[in-house]
Amino acid sequence: MVLDKLSTSLKESMKKILKTTHVNDALINDVLKDIQKSLIQADVDIKLVFELTKKIREEINKRKDRFSQKELIINTIYQELVSILGEGNTITIEKKQEIFLLVGLFGSGKTTTCAKLGRYYQKRGLKVCLLGLDTFRPAAMRQLEQLAKKLNIPVFIDEKEKNPVKIIRKYKKELKNYDLIITDTAGRNALDEQLTKEIKNIEKELKPSYTFLILPADIGQNAKNQTIAFKDAINIDGVIITKLDGTAKAGGALTACAFTKTNIQFIGVGEKAEDLEEFKPKKFVSRLLGMGDLETLLKKAEEVIDEVQAREVGERLMSGKFNLFDLSFQLESMRNMGSIQKIVSMIPGLSMANLPKELLGVQENKLRTFKIIMDSMTKEELMNPEIIRAERIERIARGAGVSEKDVRELLKQYKQMKKILKKMKGAGQPKNLRQLMKQFKGIKGLM
């Protein structure tokens, strides 16, 4: 999960507030000290940390009569954390053609982010292409080409040419055919005169709609100086933070924008092409504090689930019919949405539970095993699981490279789910969350 350690610490602070029977100054002081410690350990600038907690204290004192004490403290912490992360403006594609220019130092993740942005807008119906202008790093253009090929996105490169401006001019005619051009550029170990001049020449020739600075989450507090340096040298419209899925503290990169008044536009939250999210401070802080983010979860579901197939599966479920083909479709959809840990972090309440990583890991492994087992079955077995007996179990296990026990566990899971779905059909539509949870109480193992 993004900022796992910081999120765990902040959730503990929220629990401390929720569990107390009496809110007093001692509790507030204790919680604010915990928050200070958590943020400093996450590499947030110390001055900013103390300013933040001072504002939280002031706001609590101002609004004491308007809320219950617990609600007031949690709401104030939430609002002030959101305020230091900026607005997170939405990028709008309005013109006939938009051009994104990505800049940053070595190792920031520019090339990978080009591909992720391409995938992000490709899924939103735009005709996208990638343009490789990194003539400095060996194999940079080849890397961009390989990433683009996997995603079926056109890419324009010239590995022999060392002048980025000449590459732009070479492909000017072809580039006119695309709604969005996403441009990769060279980096250096530091923003020097040579790199600044190169970027300015590219800007003059390309005339980008947006120029994004790419900051890796593991940059630490140096993010502030780097952001200031780039903003002073060239025009920066926003920041994209990469590698937020790792163990990096990331507080420095996230809060660098507070000092420079530069909005974070996207965050990279995993290695897959789909692991790029538009940055929304309110949703981000909500997940950090364990309040979930159902809107993003539902959007992810819409992106990975085939609408027609989902409707067909849904109709079979509502009619009380259910087979392993349907279960396979559901498991594949879940896997495409990301890790179970990531999905759990977006579910209000459940994300506050601090489920053990070991347990989440087991569930993910189980999903993968179940999918492999079903891939080893015939179509007849998937559509009619009741025909699977001892001999078939032995053959399926051998074909999938798993134990017969694993196959039996999958069949048991299927029978449990089918039983619950029959009960749900008889009980009708659940009237509230509690009733829904009660209906699903018998499903064990997957969730």
Residue, then its C-alpha position, 0 to 999 in steps of 0.5 A: m500500500v502507498l505510504d504503508k508505515l505512515s498510514t499505519s501510524l496515522k490510523e493508530s492516532m485515529k483509533k486513539i481518538l475513537k476509543t477514548t471516553h473523554v476528550n481533553d487537552a492531554l489526549i489532544n497533545d498526545v495525538l498531535k505528538d504522535i502525528q508529528k512523529s509520524l510525519i517527521q519519520a515520513d520525511v516531511d519537513i520539520k518546519l512544515v510539521f510544526e506549522l501543521t500541528k499548530k494549525i490543527r490545535e488552533e482550529i480545534n480551539k476555534r470550533k469547539d462548540r460546533f462539533s462533538q469533540k471526537e468528530l472535531i479532532i478527526n475532521t480538523i486533522y483530515q482538513e489540515l493534512v489535505s491543505i498541505l497537499g495542494e489542490g490537485n487540479t484535473i488536467t483537461i484535454e480541450k484542444k484538438q491536440e495536447i502535448f505533455l512534456l515530462v522532465g526530471l533527473f536520472g532515475s526519476g521514472k520519466t520513461t515508465t511514466c510516459a507509458k503509464l500516462g499513455r495507457y491512462y488516456q488510451k483507456r479514456g478514448l484518446k488517440v495517444c502516441l509517445l515521443g522519445l527525446d532522451t538522446f543522452r541515456p543509452a537504451a532509453m528510446r528502446q525502453l520506451e519502444q518496448l513499453a509502448k509495444k506492450l500497450n499497443i501505443p505508437v511510438f516515435i524514436d530515432e536512436k541515431e539522432k543526438n539532437p532532440v529538436k531534429i527528432i521533433r521536426k522529423y516526425k512533425k507530420e506524423l504527430k499531427n494525427y494524434d490527440l495526445i503526444i506524451t514526450d520523454t526527455a533526458g535527465r542528468n544527475a543534477l539540473d545543470e546548464q546543459l539540461t536546462k538549455e536542452i529542455k528550453n529548446i524542446e519547449k520552444e520547438l514542441k510548445p507543450s500544453y503541460t510540462f510535468l516534473i517527475l519526482p520519485a518518492d524516495i527522493g527525501q527532503n531534497a524534493k523541495n530544492q529540486t522542485i524549486a530549481f526546475k521551477d526557476a529554470i523552466n515552466i512547470d505546470g505540475v508534478i507527478i510522483t513515482k514509486l509510491d508503492g515502495t517502502a519510500k517515506a515519500g513525505g518530502a516529495l509530497t510536501a515539496c509542492a506545499f512550499t513551491k505551490t505546485n500541484i501534484q497531478f498524478i501518482g505512480v502506485g505500482e509497477k503495472a501500466e494501470d498503476l497511475e492515479e490522478f492525484k486527489p488530496k481529499k481521497f489520498v488523505s482519506r485512505l491514509l487515515g483509514m477512511g477508504d476511497l470507494e470512488t477510486l475503487l469503483k472507477k478501477a472496477e469499471e476500467v477492468i471489467d468487461e461490461v457485456q460479460a459482467r452483465e451476463v454473469g450478473e444475470r446468471l447470479m440473479s437467476g441463482k445459476f453460478n459456475l466456475f466460469d463466473l468465478s474465474f471472471q470475478l477472480e480475474s477482474m479482482r486481480n486486474m484491479g491490483s493487489i488485495q492490499k490496495i483494494v482493502s485500503m480503499i474500503p471504508g472501515l476495513s482499511m482501519a482494521n490493519l489486517p496482517k500483511e501475511l494474511l493479505g499475501v495468502q489471499e493473493n496467492k490463493l487467487r492466483t492458485f485458483k485461477i491456475i487450477m481453473d485454466s487447467m479445466t475443460k470448458e465442460e468442467l467450468m460450466n458444470p463443476e458438479i461433474i468434477r469427481a476424484e479422477r478429474i480432480e487428479r488430472i486437474a491437479r496434475g495439469a495445474g501443478v498443484s495438490e489435489k487438496d488445492v483443487r478440492e479447496l476451490l470446489k468447496q469455495y465455489k459450493q459455499m458461494k453458490k449456496i450464499l447466492k441462492k440464499m440472497k436470491g431468496a432473501g431479496q435485495p439487502k436493505n442495508l450494509r448490515q443485512l448485506m454483510k449478514q448475507f455474505k457471512g458464510i463466504k470464507g477464504l476469498m475475502 
